[in-house]
Amino acid sequence: MAVDGVWNVQMQTPRGTNPATLTLASRGAELSGSWAAQMGSQQFSGGSVDGSKVSWSVKMQGPMGEINLVFAGQVDGNAIQGTVQLGNFGSGSFSGTRS
């Protein structure tokens, strides 16, 4: 299952919905890319791919300091969805489509 590409996603958090752009690039079981949202843009590496399952994390600077966002999701064709841990701010979900 190919996970590479640019994804238009919506992240649901306790504070509302946030649009973002996710770029994924896989090399074997390794995943890298970038996450760009209201809080800014951040490159990441060290993520993983296992079939259609993906996981990665990014550290973003927010109004209350640095937040470590930890994502776990699944790709189904041109759709992606999953969960995100928001550091001390709880959890949320995300979903989107490949551009």
PyRosetta script that sets phi, psi and omega in degrees:
from pyrosetta import init, pose_from_sequence

init()
pose = pose_from_sequence("MAVDGVWNVQMQTPRGTNPATLTLASRGAELSGSWAAQMGSQQFSGGSVDGSKVSWSVKMQGPMGEINLVFAGQVDGNAIQGTVQLGNFGSGSFSGTRS")
pose.set_psi(1, 122.5)
pose.set_omega(1, 179.9)
pose.set_phi(2, -80.2)
pose.set_psi(2, 126.7)
pose.set_omega(2, 178.9)
pose.set_phi(3, -107.2)
pose.set_psi(3, -11.1)
pose.set_omega(3, -176.2)
pose.set_phi(4, -64.3)
pose.set_psi(4, 147.5)
pose.set_omega(4, 174.8)
pose.set_phi(5, 140.8)
pose.set_psi(5, -176.5)
pose.set_omega(5, 176.6)
pose.set_phi(6, -105.7)
pose.set_psi(6, 129.7)
pose.set_omega(6, -174.4)
pose.set_phi(7, -119.9)
pose.set_psi(7, 133.0)
pose.set_omega(7, 172.1)
pose.set_phi(8, -94.4)
pose.set_psi(8, 114.4)
pose.set_omega(8, -173.1)
pose.set_phi(9, -123.2)
pose.set_psi(9, 158.8)
pose.set_omega(9, 172.3)
pose.set_phi(10, -119.2)
pose.set_psi(10, 124.9)
pose.set_omega(10, 177.6)
pose.set_phi(11, -105.2)
pose.set_psi(11, 122.8)
pose.set_omega(11, 178.5)
pose.set_phi(12, -93.7)
pose.set_psi(12, 121.9)
pose.set_omega(12, 179.3)
pose.set_phi(13, -126.8)
pose.set_psi(13, 169.6)
pose.set_omega(13, 175.5)
pose.set_phi(14, -59.5)
pose.set_psi(14, -18.4)
pose.set_omega(14, -179.6)
pose.set_phi(15, -99.6)
pose.set_psi(15, 8.6)
pose.set_omega(15, 177.6)
pose.set_phi(16, 120.3)
pose.set_psi(16, -168.8)
pose.set_omega(16, -177.4)
pose.set_phi(17, -98.0)
pose.set_psi(17, 134.0)
pose.set_omega(17, 179.3)
pose.set_phi(18, -125.4)
pose.set_psi(18, 121.8)
pose.set_omega(18, 174.9)
pose.set_phi(19, -75.2)
pose.set_psi(19, 149.4)
pose.set_omega(19, 179.7)
pose.set_phi(20, -153.1)
pose.set_psi(20, 162.9)
pose.set_omega(20, 173.5)
pose.set_phi(21, -117.6)
pose.set_psi(21, 125.4)
pose.set_omega(21, -179.1)
pose.set_phi(22, -114.0)
pose.set_psi(22, 128.7)
pose.set_omega(22, 175.0)
pose.set_phi(23, -115.5)
pose.set_psi(23, 124.8)
pose.set_omega(23, -178.9)
pose.set_phi(24, -118.5)
pose.set_psi(24, 138.2)
pose.set_omega(24, 174.9)
pose.set_phi(25, -137.5)
pose.set_psi(25, 121.6)
pose.set_omega(25, -179.0)
pose.set_phi(26, -107.5)
pose.set_psi(26, 150.9)
pose.set_omega(26, 172.9)
pose.set_phi(27, -142.6)
pose.set_psi(27, 98.0)
pose.set_omega(27, -172.5)
pose.set_phi(28, 66.2)
pose.set_psi(28, -125.6)
pose.set_omega(28, 179.8)
pose.set_phi(29, -92.0)
pose.set_psi(29, 2.1)
pose.set_omega(29, -178.7)
pose.set_phi(30, -94.6)
pose.set_psi(30, 142.6)
pose.set_omega(30, -179.1)
pose.set_phi(31, -128.3)
pose.set_psi(31, 134.2)
pose.set_omega(31, 174.3)
pose.set_phi(32, -137.7)
pose.set_psi(32, 173.3)
pose.set_omega(32, 178.8)
pose.set_phi(33, 158.3)
pose.set_psi(33, -149.6)
pose.set_omega(33, 179.4)
pose.set_phi(34, -148.8)
pose.set_psi(34, 155.4)
pose.set_omega(34, 177.4)
pose.set_phi(35, -126.8)
pose.set_psi(35, 122.7)
pose.set_omega(35, 179.8)
pose.set_phi(36, -126.7)
pose.set_psi(36, 120.7)
pose.set_omega(36, -178.7)
pose.set_phi(37, -145.5)
pose.set_psi(37, -169.4)
pose.set_omega(37, -179.6)
pose.set_phi(38, -53.8)
pose.set_psi(38, -37.0)
pose.set_omega(38, -177.3)
pose.set_phi(39, -75.4)
pose.set_psi(39, -8.9)
pose.set_omega(39, -179.2)
pose.set_phi(40, 127.4)
pose.set_psi(40, -167.0)
pose.set_omega(40, -177.1)
pose.set_phi(41, -123.1)
pose.set_psi(41, 142.1)
pose.set_omega(41, -178.8)
pose.set_phi(42, -144.1)
pose.set_psi(42, 130.4)
pose.set_omega(42, 172.6)
pose.set_phi(43, -78.5)
pose.set_psi(43, 152.7)
pose.set_omega(43, 174.6)
pose.set_phi(44, -142.9)
pose.set_psi(44, 157.5)
pose.set_omega(44, 172.1)
pose.set_phi(45, -145.7)
pose.set_psi(45, 174.3)
pose.set_omega(45, 179.2)
pose.set_phi(46, 84.0)
pose.set_psi(46, 7.6)
pose.set_omega(46, 174.7)
pose.set_phi(47, -77.3)
pose.set_psi(47, 178.5)
pose.set_omega(47, -179.2)
pose.set_phi(48, -138.1)
pose.set_psi(48, 154.4)
pose.set_omega(48, 176.1)
pose.set_phi(49, -126.9)
pose.set_psi(49, 132.0)
pose.set_omega(49, 175.6)
pose.set_phi(50, -137.1)
pose.set_psi(50, 92.9)
pose.set_omega(50, -174.0)
pose.set_phi(51, 66.4)
pose.set_psi(51, -117.1)
pose.set_omega(51, 179.2)
pose.set_phi(52, -96.4)
pose.set_psi(52, -0.3)
pose.set_omega(52, -179.5)
pose.set_phi(53, -91.0)
pose.set_psi(53, 137.8)
pose.set_omega(53, 179.9)
pose.set_phi(54, -130.8)
pose.set_psi(54, 151.4)
pose.set_omega(54, 173.3)
pose.set_phi(55, -151.2)
pose.set_psi(55, 146.3)
pose.set_omega(55, 179.2)
pose.set_phi(56, -165.0)
pose.set_psi(56, 168.4)
pose.set_omega(56, 175.3)
pose.set_phi(57, -140.9)
pose.set_psi(57, 151.7)
pose.set_omega(57, 176.3)
pose.set_phi(58, -137.4)
pose.set_psi(58, 147.2)
pose.set_omega(58, 173.9)
pose.set_phi(59, -104.7)
pose.set_psi(59, 120.3)
pose.set_omega(59, -178.2)
pose.set_phi(60, -115.2)
pose.set_psi(60, 148.9)
pose.set_omega(60, 176.1)
pose.set_phi(61, -93.7)
pose.set_psi(61, 118.7)
pose.set_omega(61, 179.3)
pose.set_phi(62, -113.6)
pose.set_psi(62, 178.7)
pose.set_omega(62, -179.0)
pose.set_phi(63, -62.6)
pose.set_psi(63, -21.6)
pose.set_omega(63, -179.4)
pose.set_phi(64, -109.7)
pose.set_psi(64, 22.0)
pose.set_omega(64, 179.1)
pose.set_phi(65, 108.4)
pose.set_psi(65, -168.2)
pose.set_omega(65, -177.5)
pose.set_phi(66, -75.2)
pose.set_psi(66, 137.2)
pose.set_omega(66, 178.6)
pose.set_phi(67, -123.2)
pose.set_psi(67, 129.7)
pose.set_omega(67, 175.3)
pose.set_phi(68, -94.4)
pose.set_psi(68, 111.4)
pose.set_omega(68, 178.6)
pose.set_phi(69, -94.3)
pose.set_psi(69, 122.8)
pose.set_omega(69, -178.7)
pose.set_phi(70, -115.9)
pose.set_psi(70, 115.0)
pose.set_omega(70, -174.6)
pose.set_phi(71, -104.2)
pose.set_psi(71, 143.9)
pose.set_omega(71, 170.7)
pose.set_phi(72, -141.2)
pose.set_psi(72, 125.4)
pose.set_omega(72, -176.4)
pose.set_phi(73, -150.3)
pose.set_psi(73, -176.6)
pose.set_omega(73, 179.9)
pose.set_phi(74, -141.3)
pose.set_psi(74, 138.4)
pose.set_omega(74, 177.6)
pose.set_phi(75, -100.0)
pose.set_psi(75, 134.5)
pose.set_omega(75, 176.5)
pose.set_phi(76, -132.7)
pose.set_psi(76, 92.7)
pose.set_omega(76, -176.9)
pose.set_phi(77, 67.2)
pose.set_psi(77, -117.1)
pose.set_omega(77, 179.5)
pose.set_phi(78, -102.0)
pose.set_psi(78, 21.6)
pose.set_omega(78, 177.7)
pose.set_phi(79, -121.7)
pose.set_psi(79, 147.7)
pose.set_omega(79, 176.2)
pose.set_phi(80, -136.3)
pose.set_psi(80, 143.6)
pose.set_omega(80, 175.4)
pose.set_phi(81, -155.4)
pose.set_psi(81, 159.0)
pose.set_omega(81, 179.3)
pose.set_phi(82, 173.2)
pose.set_psi(82, -161.5)
pose.set_omega(82, -178.2)
pose.set_phi(83, -118.0)
pose.set_psi(83, 159.5)
pose.set_omega(83, 176.3)
pose.set_phi(84, -139.5)
pose.set_psi(84, 130.7)
pose.set_omega(84, 173.1)
pose.set_phi(85, -91.0)
pose.set_psi(85, 131.9)
pose.set_omega(85, -172.7)
pose.set_phi(86, -107.6)
pose.set_psi(86, 43.4)
pose.set_omega(86, -179.3)
pose.set_phi(87, 59.6)
pose.set_psi(87, -129.8)
pose.set_omega(87, 179.4)
pose.set_phi(88, -77.8)
pose.set_psi(88, 1.5)
pose.set_omega(88, -174.9)
pose.set_phi(89, -103.7)
pose.set_psi(89, 17.7)
pose.set_omega(89, 175.6)
pose.set_phi(90, 92.9)
pose.set_psi(90, -146.8)
pose.set_omega(90, -177.1)
pose.set_phi(91, -138.8)
pose.set_psi(91, 168.8)
pose.set_omega(91, 179.0)
pose.set_phi(92, -155.6)
pose.set_psi(92, -164.7)
pose.set_omega(92, 178.8)
pose.set_phi(93, -138.0)
pose.set_psi(93, 166.8)
pose.set_omega(93, 175.1)
pose.set_phi(94, -144.6)
pose.set_psi(94, 153.0)
pose.set_omega(94, 174.7)
pose.set_phi(95, -153.2)
pose.set_psi(95, 155.9)
pose.set_omega(95, -179.7)
pose.set_phi(96, -175.6)
pose.set_psi(96, -177.1)
pose.set_omega(96, -179.2)
pose.set_phi(97, -130.3)
pose.set_psi(97, 152.1)
pose.set_omega(97, 178.1)
pose.set_phi(98, -74.1)
pose.set_psi(98, 137.5)
pose.set_omega(98, 178.6)
pose.set_phi(99, -71.5)
pose.dump_pdb("model.pdb")
